[in-house]
Amino acid sequence: MKNKKLIQLRKDKGLSQEAFARLMGIALMTQYKVENGHIVASRNYMDKLKEIYPDVSIDSLFFNTKQQ
């Protein structure tokens, strides 16, 4: 299942998947797979996201599946 909230966060920041992946220090394919629900975001991914965007709620992005 696509993570629509994560996709929207990236778009709200005006970033392509490639730019977001570069900012996160991950491969473009990893970003694609996380956004499209092919893999689960790792703890390191979530920590890095929180470091870059401290106001973002990790819980609402990854654990509140009803609203995705």
Helices and strands as residue ranges (DSSP letters): H 4-12, H 17-24, H 28-35, H 43-52, H 58-62, G 65-67
